[in-house]
Amino acid sequence: MSELIKIGKMAELAGVRISTIRYYTDIGLVKVADTTPGGQKLFDSEDTLKRIQLVKKIGRQRLSLDTIKNVIDDHKDAELK
């Protein structure tokens, strides 16, 4: 695992809004790696950035987020085999 970063920094690195990351988290496109004692969500900088970039790339195909999630999950499953 790479560096854990807060949502604001992740949004800045990925070029998306904080609300976008919150939404992607809610629907399972990205995962929270850890939480601070104060309840702030922390994200794996490398993994989350790659996933958001992939969502943006696939999204240019005008696919639904549900379809994008399935494509990413299938891709991740294939990498594990």
LOVEX-546350 format. One line per field, with one value per atom (N, C-alpha, C): atom name; y, x, z; residue in one letter; residue number from 1. Coordinates in steps of 0.001 Angstrom, whole numbers, plus 524288, in hexadecimal, padded with zeros to 5 digits. Layout:
N
atome	CA / ...
y	Y / ...
x	X / ...
z	Z / ...
residu	A / ...
num	NUM / ...
# end
This chain:
81
atome	N / CA / C / N / CA / C / N / CA / C / N / CA / C / N / CA / C / N / CA / C / N / CA / C / N / CA / C / N / CA / C / N / CA / C / N / CA / C / N / CA / C / N / CA / C / N / CA / C / N / CA / C / N / CA / C / N / CA / C / N / CA / C / N / CA / C / N / CA / C / N / CA / C / N / CA / C / N / CA / C / N / CA / C / N / CA / C / N / CA / C / N / CA / C / N / CA / C / N / CA / C / N / CA / C / N / CA / C / N / CA / C / N / CA / C / N / CA / C / N / CA / C / N / CA / C / N / CA / C / N / CA / C / N / CA / C / N / CA / C / N / CA / C / N / CA / C / N / CA / C / N / CA / C / N / CA / C / N / CA / C / N / CA / C / N / CA / C / N / CA / C / N / CA / C / N / CA / C / N / CA / C / N / CA / C / N / CA / C / N / CA / C / N / CA / C / N / CA / C / N / CA / C / N / CA / C / N / CA / C / N / CA / C / N / CA / C / N / CA / C / N / CA / C / N / CA / C / N / CA / C / N / CA / C / N / CA / C / N / CA / C / N / CA / C / N / CA / C / N / CA / C / N / CA / C / N / CA / C / N / CA / C / N / CA / C / N / CA / C / N / CA / C / N / CA / C / N / CA / C / N / CA / C
y	7FB65 / 80000 / 804D8 / 808BD / 80D9D / 81157 / 8162B / 81A22 / 81AB3 / 81B78 / 81C84 / 82268 / 82439 / 829D8 / 82B05 / 82FDA / 83194 / 832B7 / 832FF / 83389 / 83880 / 83CC8 / 841A9 / 8413C / 83EE1 / 83E1A / 83A55 / 83640 / 83282 / 8352C / 83871 / 83B3F / 83EB2 / 8414C / 844AE / 84183 / 83D21 / 839DB / 83795 / 83613 / 83381 / 83756 / 83C45 / 84023 / 83FA7 / 83E0D / 83DA2 / 84074 / 8411C / 8439F / 83FB8 / 841CC / 83E82 / 83B8D / 83E24 / 83B93 / 836EC / 8373A / 832D5 / 82E26 / 82F19 / 82AC4 / 82883 / 82BD5 / 829E1 / 8266B / 82833 / 82525 / 81FFD / 82032 / 81B65 / 8179C / 819AD / 8165F / 813E7 / 8170E / 81520 / 810B4 / 8110C / 80D08 / 808AF / 808FF / 804C6 / 80515 / 80981 / 80A07 / 80AB4 / 80D59 / 80DCF / 80C47 / 80A9C / 808C2 / 80C21 / 80CD8 / 80F8C / 80BAD / 80D49 / 809D8 / 809C5 / 80E36 / 80EAA / 81389 / 81436 / 818CA / 81AE4 / 8200B / 8226F / 821DD / 822A3 / 8227C / 82671 / 82AA9 / 82E9D / 82D5E / 828F1 / 82745 / 828E8 / 82B54 / 82CD8 / 82813 / 827C9 / 82366 / 8242A / 81FDF / 81FD6 / 81C0E / 81D98 / 81A80 / 81904 / 81458 / 812AC / 815FB / 81929 / 81D00 / 81A7B / 81642 / 813C8 / 810E8 / 80D79 / 80A4D / 80DB9 / 8115E / 814A6 / 81823 / 81A49 / 81D98 / 81A72 / 815BC / 81263 / 81139 / 8100B / 80EC8 / 81381 / 81810 / 81CBE / 81DFD / 81D74 / 81E64 / 81A89 / 815AE / 811BB / 812ED / 814A7 / 81629 / 81A9B / 81E6E / 822DD / 82116 / 81D9F / 81BB3 / 8188F / 814E2 / 811B0 / 8150A / 818E0 / 81C51 / 81F5B / 82023 / 822D3 / 81FA8 / 81A9F / 81737 / 817CC / 81B47 / 81C68 / 817A0 / 81499 / 81024 / 811EF / 80F1C / 81062 / 80F1F / 811A1 / 81082 / 80AE4 / 808A7 / 8032B / 7FFA5 / 800C7 / 7FDC8 / 7FE8E / 8035A / 8047D / 8016D / 80149 / 7FE56 / 7F893 / 7F65D / 7F0E0 / 7EFF6 / 7F380 / 7F300 / 7F327 / 7F6D9 / 7F755 / 7F286 / 7F0BE / 7EC19 / 7E747 / 7E6B1 / 7E247 / 7E2A3 / 7E75F / 7E842 / 7E6DA / 7E877 / 7E760 / 7E17A / 7DED6 / 7D933 / 7D659 / 7D832 / 7D5CD / 7D67A / 7DAFA / 7DBE5 / 7D835 / 7D6AB / 7D352 / 7CDA2 / 7CC28 / 7C6AA / 7C583
x	80354 / 80000 / 80381 / 801C3 / 804B7 / 802C2 / 8042C / 802CE / 7FCDC / 7FB18 / 7F596 / 7F4C5 / 7F0E2 / 7EFEF / 7EA29 / 7E924 / 7E3CC / 7E104 / 7DBF1 / 7D8A0 / 7D9C5 / 7DAF2 / 7DC10 / 7E0DF / 7E4F4 / 7E9BC / 7E8C3 / 7E5A8 / 7E474 / 7E16D / 7DDB9 / 7DAAD / 7DE3B / 7E1E0 / 7E590 / 7E8F0 / 7EB06 / 7EE5B / 7EB5D / 7E67E / 7E360 / 7E0A0 / 7E065 / 7DDC4 / 7D7E1 / 7D5CB / 7D01E / 7CE8B / 7C98B / 7C790 / 7C76B / 7C7A4 / 7C726 / 7C1FD / 7BDDC / 7B8B9 / 7B8CC / 7BBFC / 7BC75 / 7BEDD / 7C2FA / 7C574 / 7C1B8 / 7BEDA / 7BAF7 / 7B6F4 / 7B520 / 7B146 / 7B3A3 / 7B85A / 7BAF1 / 7BBB2 / 7BCC9 / 7BD48 / 7B808 / 7B3F0 / 7AEAE / 7ACED / 7AE4C / 7AC7D / 7B081 / 7B4E8 / 7B8B9 / 7BCD3 / 7BD38 / 7C147 / 7C6AE / 7C706 / 7CBF3 / 7CAEF / 7CF0E / 7CE8E / 7D1C1 / 7CFA4 / 7D271 / 7D667 / 7DB56 / 7DF78 / 7DF9D / 7DE5E / 7DE91 / 7DB90 / 7DAE7 / 7D83A / 7DB65 / 7DBD7 / 7DEA3 / 7DB58 / 7DDBD / 7DAAC / 7D627 / 7D6C9 / 7D2B5 / 7CE91 / 7CF20 / 7CB39 / 7CC3D / 7D0BF / 7D1EE / 7D39A / 7D19A / 7D2DE / 7D84B / 7DB30 / 7E059 / 7E04B / 7E2EE / 7E2FF / 7E88E / 7E937 / 7EE40 / 7EF5F / 7F375 / 7F465 / 7F507 / 7F7D1 / 7F8DB / 7F40D / 7F1CC / 7ED5B / 7E8A8 / 7E767 / 7E2CF / 7E38A / 7E829 / 7E92C / 7E89C / 7EAC1 / 7EA43 / 7E48A / 7E186 / 7DBFF / 7D8FE / 7D9F9 / 7D731 / 7D8B7 / 7DDB1 / 7DF64 / 7DCD4 / 7DC54 / 7D9CA / 7D3FC / 7D170 / 7CBED / 7CB4C / 7CEB3 / 7CE68 / 7CF4B / 7D31B / 7D44E / 7CFC1 / 7CDC4 / 7C966 / 7C485 / 7C3EA / 7BF5B / 7BEF0 / 7C343 / 7C321 / 7C026 / 7BF6E / 7BC71 / 7B68E / 7B537 / 7AFCC / 7ACEF / 7AFD9 / 7AD85 / 7AB7A / 7A7BD / 7A5AA / 7A9CC / 7A961 / 7AD19 / 7ACA9 / 7A7FE / 7A748 / 7AA61 / 7AA1B / 7AD0E / 7B2E8 / 7B481 / 7BA06 / 7BBF5 / 7B8D3 / 7BA50 / 7BB17 / 7B78E / 7B806 / 7BCF4 / 7BE2D / 7C2E5 / 7C7BD / 7C7E7 / 7CC70 / 7CCE9 / 7C896 / 7C8BA / 7CA82 / 7C891 / 7CA35 / 7D004 / 7D1E2 / 7D76C / 7DABB / 7D907 / 7DBE8 / 7DBFE / 7D78A / 7D74A / 7DB0C / 7DB5C / 7DED2 / 7E48A / 7E5DE / 7EB3E / 7ECC1 / 7E8FE / 7EA1C / 7EAFB / 7E93D / 7E9AA / 7EEE8
z	80000 / 80000 / 80000 / 7FD30 / 7FCFB / 80137 / 800C9 / 804B1 / 80545 / 80A16 / 80B15 / 80B3E / 80848 / 80803 / 808D9 / 80A8A / 80B85 / 80664 / 806B6 / 8021F / 7FEF9 / 8018F / 7FECA / 7FB5C / 7FD6B / 7FA69 / 7F5EA / 7F6EC / 7F2C6 / 7EE66 / 7EFC7 / 7EBD6 / 7E88A / 7EB1E / 7E85A / 7E490 / 7E664 / 7E31A / 7DE71 / 7DF65 / 7DB59 / 7D7B9 / 7D947 / 7D60A / 7D61A / 7DA9E / 7DB42 / 7E03F / 7E0F2 / 7E5AD / 7EA2F / 7EEE2 / 7F38C / 7F368 / 7F1B6 / 7F174 / 7EDBA / 7E9AB / 7E600 / 7E8B9 / 7EBBA / 7EE89 / 7F293 / 7F543 / 7F907 / 7F650 / 7F1C7 / 7EED9 / 7ECFC / 7EACD / 7E916 / 7EDA0 / 7F23E / 7F6E1 / 7F843 / 7F826 / 7F977 / 7F5E8 / 7F0D7 / 7ED2D / 7EC5E / 7EF1A / 7EF01 / 7EABA / 7E80A / 7E407 / 7E665 / 7EACB / 7EDB2 / 7F35C / 7F5E1 / 7FB41 / 7FEFD / 8038E / 807BE / 809F2 / 80A32 / 80C2C / 8121B / 81484 / 81A34 / 81BC8 / 820C2 / 822D6 / 8276B / 827C0 / 82C20 / 83114 / 835AA / 83A7C / 83A74 / 83786 / 8371F / 8330D / 83056 / 82C8E / 826EC / 825E4 / 8207F / 81D5D / 8189B / 8152F / 812D5 / 812A1 / 81042 / 80BAC / 8077B / 802BB / 80156 / 7FF35 / 7FD32 / 7F864 / 7F8A4 / 7F482 / 7EF25 / 7EED4 / 7E9C9 / 7E7B0 / 7EAC8 / 7E910 / 7E7B4 / 7EB19 / 7EA34 / 7E574 / 7E4D0 / 7E048 / 7DB3D / 7DB2A / 7D68A / 7D557 / 7D963 / 7D889 / 7D677 / 7D8AA / 7D6D9 / 7D139 / 7CFFC / 7CA98 / 7C6DF / 7C887 / 7C550 / 7C4A1 / 7C8CE / 7C87C / 7C48A / 7C4CD / 7C132 / 7BB8F / 7BACA / 7B58E / 7B34F / 7B659 / 7B480 / 7B3EC / 7B74F / 7B722 / 7B212 / 7AF71 / 7AA5F / 7A653 / 7A770 / 7A3F4 / 7A4E6 / 7A884 / 7A9E7 / 7AC2A / 7AF3E / 7B1EC / 7B739 / 7B944 / 7BE71 / 7C291 / 7C70F / 7CB49 / 7CD1C / 7CCDF / 7CE4F / 7CA97 / 7C592 / 7C1B8 / 7C285 / 7C385 / 7C47D / 7C937 / 7CD55 / 7D206 / 7D0AA / 7CD90 / 7CC01 / 7C8C9 / 7C53D / 7C207 / 7C577 / 7C913 / 7CC8C / 7D00D / 7D231 / 7D58E / 7D27D / 7CDA7 / 7CA66 / 7C927 / 7C823 / 7C6FF / 7CBB8 / 7D04D / 7D527 / 7D627 / 7D553 / 7D60C / 7D25C / 7CD86 / 7C9AC / 7CB41 / 7CD96 / 7CF5C / 7D3C0 / 7D6F3 / 7DB6E / 7D9DF / 7D54C / 7D399 / 7D138
residu	M / M / M / S / S / S / E / E / E / L / L / L / I / I / I / K / K / K / I / I / I / G / G / G / K / K / K / M / M / M / A / A / A / E / E / E / L / L / L / A / A / A / G / G / G / V / V / V / R / R / R / I / I / I / S / S / S / T / T / T / I / I / I / R / R / R / Y / Y / Y / Y / Y / Y / T / T / T / D / D / D / I / I / I / G / G / G / L / L / L / V / V / V / K / K / K / V / V / V / A / A / A / D / D / D / T / T / T / T / T / T / P / P / P / G / G / G / G / G / G / Q / Q / Q / K / K / K / L / L / L / F / F / F / D / D / D / S / S / S / E / E / E / D / D / D / T / T / T / L / L / L / K / K / K / R / R / R / I / I / I / Q / Q / Q / L / L / L / V / V / V / K / K / K / K / K / K / I / I / I / G / G / G / R / R / R / Q / Q / Q / R / R / R / L / L / L / S / S / S / L / L / L / D / D / D / T / T / T / I / I / I / K / K / K / N / N / N / V / V / V / I / I / I / D / D / D / D / D / D / H / H / H / K / K / K / D / D / D / A / A / A / E / E / E / L / L / L / K / K / K
num	1 / 1 / 1 / 2 / 2 / 2 / 3 / 3 / 3 / 4 / 4 / 4 / 5 / 5 / 5 / 6 / 6 / 6 / 7 / 7 / 7 / 8 / 8 / 8 / 9 / 9 / 9 / 10 / 10 / 10 / 11 / 11 / 11 / 12 / 12 / 12 / 13 / 13 / 13 / 14 / 14 / 14 / 15 / 15 / 15 / 16 / 16 / 16 / 17 / 17 / 17 / 18 / 18 / 18 / 19 / 19 / 19 / 20 / 20 / 20 / 21 / 21 / 21 / 22 / 22 / 22 / 23 / 23 / 23 / 24 / 24 / 24 / 25 / 25 / 25 / 26 / 26 / 26 / 27 / 27 / 27 / 28 / 28 / 28 / 29 / 29 / 29 / 30 / 30 / 30 / 31 / 31 / 31 / 32 / 32 / 32 / 33 / 33 / 33 / 34 / 34 / 34 / 35 / 35 / 35 / 36 / 36 / 36 / 37 / 37 / 37 / 38 / 38 / 38 / 39 / 39 / 39 / 40 / 40 / 40 / 41 / 41 / 41 / 42 / 42 / 42 / 43 / 43 / 43 / 44 / 44 / 44 / 45 / 45 / 45 / 46 / 46 / 46 / 47 / 47 / 47 / 48 / 48 / 48 / 49 / 49 / 49 / 50 / 50 / 50 / 51 / 51 / 51 / 52 / 52 / 52 / 53 / 53 / 53 / 54 / 54 / 54 / 55 / 55 / 55 / 56 / 56 / 56 / 57 / 57 / 57 / 58 / 58 / 58 / 59 / 59 / 59 / 60 / 60 / 60 / 61 / 61 / 61 / 62 / 62 / 62 / 63 / 63 / 63 / 64 / 64 / 64 / 65 / 65 / 65 / 66 / 66 / 66 / 67 / 67 / 67 / 68 / 68 / 68 / 69 / 69 / 69 / 70 / 70 / 70 / 71 / 71 / 71 / 72 / 72 / 72 / 73 / 73 / 73 / 74 / 74 / 74 / 75 / 75 / 75 / 76 / 76 / 76 / 77 / 77 / 77 / 78 / 78 / 78 / 79 / 79 / 79 / 80 / 80 / 80 / 81 / 81 / 81
# end
